[in-house]
Amino acid sequence: MKIVPVCNTNARYTGDLQNLKKTEIDKILGFKPNGAFDDSKSRWCWDFKANGKECSIYDWKGSSRYGQWSFRGPADIFQQIFGTERVIVRQ
């Protein structure tokens, strides 16, 4: 799968990732956080395209302290990248 960092995405909230550390996300994606939300409710954010689809991962209100991250973009992309056991789909 081709993962490319981008400046911004318009993807909508899709679900959560669980049992992940920031360093694991850095390693899996191949780059460090590159985005931020304007409302200061997210400390880290990765904006990227995976197979041409816009995606984001971010820690909403400090959720990373508990190994939980929110994501935006197609759930199947996140399942491919992180495994189905770490992906919680919210619809």
Secondary structure as GFF3:
##gff-version 3
##sequence-region A 1 91
A	DSSP	beta_strand	3	5	.	.	.	ID=ss1
A	DSSP	beta_strand	13	17	.	.	.	ID=ss2
A	DSSP	alpha_helix	22	29	.	.	.	ID=ss3
A	DSSP	beta_strand	42	50	.	.	.	ID=ss4
A	DSSP	beta_strand	53	60	.	.	.	ID=ss5
A	DSSP	three_ten_helix	63	66	.	.	.	ID=ss6
A	DSSP	beta_strand	69	72	.	.	.	ID=ss7
A	DSSP	alpha_helix	75	82	.	.	.	ID=ss8
A	DSSP	three_ten_helix	84	86	.	.	.	ID=ss9
A	DSSP	beta_strand	87	89	.	.	.	ID=ss10
###
